[in-house]
Amino acid sequence: MSQITNIGFIGTGRIGTYHAKKIEHNIPEASVVLLWISIIQKRKHLHKNSLIA
């Protein structure tokens, strides 16, 4: 009998997204249940790309 494993990610930029997809694909009993990108992280990214002041 397999056990369901719930996984949450904080920070899902390019690398975090890659890890989430890889885990969900390669570990059948894993279920990605939370993806969270903090507003501060998003704001820093947008600011760096000159989309906000």
C-alpha atoms as a printed R data frame, in Angstrom:
   type eleno elety resid chain resno      x      y       z
1  ATOM     1    CA   MET     A     1  0.000  0.000   0.000
2  ATOM     2    CA   SER     A     2  1.359  3.423  -0.895
3  ATOM     3    CA   GLN     A     3  1.004  6.522   1.230
4  ATOM     4    CA   ILE     A     4 -0.083  9.855  -0.259
5  ATOM     5    CA   THR     A     5  2.506 12.577   0.248
6  ATOM     6    CA   ASN     A     6  1.340 16.203   0.098
7  ATOM     7    CA   ILE     A     7  3.995 18.731  -0.887
8  ATOM     8    CA   GLY     A     8  3.903 22.538  -0.782
9  ATOM     9    CA   PHE     A     9  6.317 24.952  -2.432
10 ATOM    10    CA   ILE     A    10  7.209 28.480  -1.384
11 ATOM    11    CA   GLY     A    11  8.781 30.428  -4.212
12 ATOM    12    CA   THR     A    12  7.931 28.981  -7.573
13 ATOM    13    CA   GLY     A    13 10.177 30.812  -9.941
14 ATOM    14    CA   ARG     A    14 11.787 28.927 -12.788
15 ATOM    15    CA   ILE     A    15 13.695 26.493 -10.554
16 ATOM    16    CA   GLY     A    16 10.864 25.943  -8.062
17 ATOM    17    CA   THR     A    17  8.426 25.220 -10.886
18 ATOM    18    CA   TYR     A    18 10.886 22.727 -12.367
19 ATOM    19    CA   HIS     A    19 11.203 20.919  -9.018
20 ATOM    20    CA   ALA     A    20  7.425 20.835  -8.480
21 ATOM    21    CA   LYS     A    21  6.816 19.305 -11.922
22 ATOM    22    CA   LYS     A    22  9.674 16.815 -11.527
23 ATOM    23    CA   ILE     A    23  8.452 15.636  -8.104
24 ATOM    24    CA   GLU     A    24  4.849 15.310  -9.242
25 ATOM    25    CA   HIS     A    25  5.918 13.375 -12.356
26 ATOM    26    CA   ASN     A    26  8.482 11.059 -10.707
27 ATOM    27    CA   ILE     A    27  6.821 10.310  -7.360
28 ATOM    28    CA   PRO     A    28  3.381  8.799  -8.079
29 ATOM    29    CA   GLU     A    29  2.201  9.126  -4.471
30 ATOM    30    CA   ALA     A    30  3.137 12.828  -4.327
31 ATOM    31    CA   SER     A    31  0.499 15.499  -4.688
32 ATOM    32    CA   VAL     A    32  1.506 19.146  -5.029
33 ATOM    33    CA   VAL     A    33 -1.090 20.909  -2.893
34 ATOM    34    CA   LEU     A    34  0.331 24.401  -2.456
35 ATOM    35    CA   LEU     A    35  2.209 26.821  -4.674
36 ATOM    36    CA   TRP     A    36  2.934 30.192  -3.101
37 ATOM    37    CA   ILE     A    37  4.780 33.175  -4.494
38 ATOM    38    CA   SER     A    38  5.126 35.949  -1.957
39 ATOM    39    CA   ILE     A    39  4.035 39.426  -2.992
40 ATOM    40    CA   ILE     A    40  7.437 40.793  -1.918
41 ATOM    41    CA   GLN     A    41  9.232 38.312  -4.164
42 ATOM    42    CA   LYS     A    42  6.940 39.197  -7.082
43 ATOM    43    CA   ARG     A    43  7.361 42.942  -6.447
44 ATOM    44    CA   LYS     A    44 11.161 42.637  -6.449
45 ATOM    45    CA   HIS     A    45 11.007 40.759  -9.746
46 ATOM    46    CA   LEU     A    46  8.679 43.320 -11.325
47 ATOM    47    CA   HIS     A    47 10.750 46.228 -10.012
48 ATOM    48    CA   LYS     A    48 13.932 44.718 -11.413
49 ATOM    49    CA   ASN     A    49 12.237 44.520 -14.810
50 ATOM    50    CA   SER     A    50 11.058 48.169 -14.586
51 ATOM    51    CA   LEU     A    51  7.354 47.298 -14.597
52 ATOM    52    CA   ILE     A    52  6.630 49.119 -11.327
53 ATOM    53    CA   ALA     A    53  8.072 52.112  -9.508
